[in-house]
């Protein structure tokens, strides 16, 4: 996994936590920290989280290393 994908994954996790807080407690952590939903910094962070989600779409279609690995043949002589 590249550095960009790791960063995107971290941003996506932050976004998921924020949405969980909004859903369960009606509390927007990003807005609380950065001055409301309409502030420029909050909008930038929301945009970065959205872009990170799009980057992570590639992970859905990336073949898993476990799937590609072949099983060792038993009793091969």
Secondary structure as a PSIPRED ss2 file (coil, helix, strand):
# PSIPRED VFORMAT (PSIPRED V4.0)

   1 X C   1.000  0.000  0.000
   2 X C   1.000  0.000  0.000
   3 X H   0.000  1.000  0.000
   4 X H   0.000  1.000  0.000
   5 X H   0.000  1.000  0.000
   6 X H   0.000  1.000  0.000
   7 X H   0.000  1.000  0.000
   8 X H   0.000  1.000  0.000
   9 X H   0.000  1.000  0.000
  10 X H   0.000  1.000  0.000
  11 X H   0.000  1.000  0.000
  12 X H   0.000  1.000  0.000
  13 X H   0.000  1.000  0.000
  14 X H   0.000  1.000  0.000
  15 X H   0.000  1.000  0.000
  16 X H   0.000  1.000  0.000
  17 X H   0.000  1.000  0.000
  18 X H   0.000  1.000  0.000
  19 X H   0.000  1.000  0.000
  20 X H   0.000  1.000  0.000
  21 X H   0.000  1.000  0.000
  22 X H   0.000  1.000  0.000
  23 X H   0.000  1.000  0.000
  24 X H   0.000  1.000  0.000
  25 X H   0.000  1.000  0.000
  26 X C   1.000  0.000  0.000
  27 X C   1.000  0.000  0.000
  28 X C   1.000  0.000  0.000
  29 X H   0.000  1.000  0.000
  30 X H   0.000  1.000  0.000
  31 X H   0.000  1.000  0.000
  32 X H   0.000  1.000  0.000
  33 X H   0.000  1.000  0.000
  34 X H   0.000  1.000  0.000
  35 X C   1.000  0.000  0.000
  36 X C   1.000  0.000  0.000
  37 X C   1.000  0.000  0.000
  38 X C   1.000  0.000  0.000
  39 X C   1.000  0.000  0.000
  40 X H   0.000  1.000  0.000
  41 X H   0.000  1.000  0.000
  42 X H   0.000  1.000  0.000
  43 X H   0.000  1.000  0.000
  44 X H   0.000  1.000  0.000
  45 X H   0.000  1.000  0.000
  46 X H   0.000  1.000  0.000
  47 X H   0.000  1.000  0.000
  48 X H   0.000  1.000  0.000
  49 X H   0.000  1.000  0.000
  50 X H   0.000  1.000  0.000
  51 X H   0.000  1.000  0.000
  52 X H   0.000  1.000  0.000
  53 X H   0.000  1.000  0.000
  54 X H   0.000  1.000  0.000
  55 X H   0.000  1.000  0.000
  56 X H   0.000  1.000  0.000
  57 X H   0.000  1.000  0.000
  58 X H   0.000  1.000  0.000
  59 X H   0.000  1.000  0.000
  60 X H   0.000  1.000  0.000
  61 X H   0.000  1.000  0.000
  62 X C   1.000  0.000  0.000
  63 X C   1.000  0.000  0.000
  64 X C   1.000  0.000  0.000
  65 X H   0.000  1.000  0.000
  66 X H   0.000  1.000  0.000
  67 X H   0.000  1.000  0.000
  68 X H   0.000  1.000  0.000
  69 X C   1.000  0.000  0.000
  70 X C   1.000  0.000  0.000
  71 X C   1.000  0.000  0.000
  72 X C   1.000  0.000  0.000
  73 X C   1.000  0.000  0.000
  74 X C   1.000  0.000  0.000
  75 X C   1.000  0.000  0.000
  76 X C   1.000  0.000  0.000
  77 X C   1.000  0.000  0.000
